Amino acid sequence: MLTKTALLAIIPTGIALLAGAALPLQAASDAAIGLEPGHPLSGALVWLAVGIIITLAVALLLRVPGAQRRGD
């Protein structure tokens, strides 16, 4: 049986490995999306826009409070 300490080491390592494996996939999809408009940064722009839209949708669904200003 794995101890709590071992799990706390294995889980982040697994997540990091999955994220590292996804980087070449994102680079390939950026290149494929960039071919259509003719500029290589177009794919990155599409991914950025999609990420912002998904982040805002999740924040609205979870009703995340906005930043509060501090008094002077």
Summary of the structure (lengths in Angstrom):
residues: 72
radius of gyration: 18.8
end to end distance: 54.2
largest distance: 54.2
contacts: 132
relative contact order: 0.07
helix: 74%
strand: 0%
